[in-house]
Amino acid sequence: MLTDEDRDLLRVFLASRGNMKELERHLGVSYPTARARFDALLAKIGIDRPAPAATPIGRVELMERVARGEMTIDEALSRLEES
């Protein structure tokens, strides 16, 4: 069940054609706060945001990570085999 606040948030979002900046202004909060409230509303109605797709790491980036000590050679080789 949606609260009056939830319905107002959804009404403003739809009226502004999905403009998060407009929602931010209406709520009088920062963009991250407006985004968090909207995400909470989506979760409440059963719509979860898709997880961002993992971006593949290139060979050079893998070598740089090994050089910086952020991963082992074995981890880098494993990542190369996955791609």
C-alpha positions as CSV (number, residue, x, y, z in Angstrom):
1,M,0.0,0.0,0.0
2,L,1.4,3.4,-1.0
3,T,1.4,6.3,1.4
4,D,0.2,9.8,0.5
5,E,3.9,10.8,0.3
6,D,4.6,7.9,-2.1
7,R,1.8,8.8,-4.4
8,D,2.9,12.4,-4.4
9,L,6.4,11.4,-5.3
10,L,5.2,9.2,-8.1
11,R,2.8,11.9,-9.4
12,V,5.5,14.5,-9.5
13,F,7.9,12.0,-11.2
14,L,5.4,11.1,-13.9
15,A,4.2,14.7,-14.4
16,S,7.8,15.8,-15.0
17,R,8.2,12.9,-17.5
18,G,10.9,11.2,-15.3
19,N,13.0,14.2,-14.7
20,M,14.9,13.5,-11.5
21,K,16.1,17.1,-11.2
22,E,12.5,18.2,-11.1
23,L,11.8,15.7,-8.4
24,E,14.8,16.9,-6.5
25,R,13.4,20.5,-6.7
26,H,9.9,19.4,-5.7
27,L,11.2,17.5,-2.6
28,G,13.7,20.2,-1.7
29,V,16.4,17.7,-1.2
30,S,19.7,16.8,-2.9
31,Y,19.8,14.6,-6.0
32,P,21.2,11.5,-4.2
33,T,18.4,11.8,-1.6
34,A,15.7,12.2,-4.3
35,R,17.2,9.2,-6.2
36,A,17.2,7.1,-2.9
37,R,13.6,8.0,-2.2
38,F,12.5,7.1,-5.7
39,D,14.5,3.8,-5.6
40,A,12.8,3.0,-2.3
41,L,9.4,3.6,-3.9
42,L,10.3,1.4,-6.8
43,A,11.3,-1.4,-4.4
44,K,8.1,-0.9,-2.5
45,I,6.0,-1.6,-5.7
46,G,8.3,-4.5,-6.7
47,I,10.4,-2.8,-9.3
48,D,14.1,-3.2,-8.6
49,R,16.8,-1.3,-10.5
50,P,18.9,-3.6,-12.7
51,A,22.4,-4.2,-11.5
52,P,25.0,-2.4,-13.7
53,A,26.7,-4.7,-16.1
54,A,30.3,-5.5,-15.3
55,T,32.7,-3.9,-17.7
56,P,35.4,-6.1,-19.0
57,I,39.0,-5.3,-17.9
58,G,41.6,-5.1,-20.7
59,R,45.0,-6.7,-20.6
60,V,46.7,-3.4,-19.9
61,E,44.5,-2.6,-17.0
62,L,45.1,-6.1,-15.6
63,M,48.8,-5.6,-15.9
64,E,48.6,-2.2,-14.2
65,R,46.6,-3.7,-11.3
66,V,49.2,-6.5,-10.8
67,A,52.0,-3.8,-10.9
68,R,50.2,-1.8,-8.2
69,G,49.7,-4.9,-6.1
70,E,45.9,-4.8,-6.4
71,M,45.7,-8.3,-7.7
72,T,48.0,-11.3,-8.1
73,I,49.3,-12.7,-11.3
74,D,47.1,-15.7,-10.9
75,E,44.0,-13.5,-10.4
76,A,44.9,-11.6,-13.6
77,L,45.4,-14.8,-15.6
78,S,42.0,-16.1,-14.3
79,R,40.3,-12.9,-15.5
80,L,41.9,-13.2,-18.9
81,E,40.7,-16.8,-19.2
82,E,37.1,-15.6,-18.4
83,S,37.0,-13.1,-21.2
